[in-house]
């Protein structure tokens, strides 16, 4: 009985582990210098497009009575 329970638990753990996506990168995969330069150029361009938001100040006027 113990062996059957252990086998079922092992099968459940193996099924759960195989359904998790892998996020590993092989050690030989290095980004190319051209790609890095384009990325930096794109980031610089996206920063240049964004303008700071300037809020206008509203002055509260006092009514004369």
GIVEN-V146433 format. One record per run of one state. SS is the DSSP state (H for helix, E for strand, C for the rest). FROM is the first residue (numbers start at 0). LEN is the number of residues. If there is no record, write none. Layout:
ss:from:len
SS:FROM:LEN
SS:FROM:LEN
This chain:
ss:from:len
C:0:1
H:1:18
C:19:13
H:32:17
C:49:16
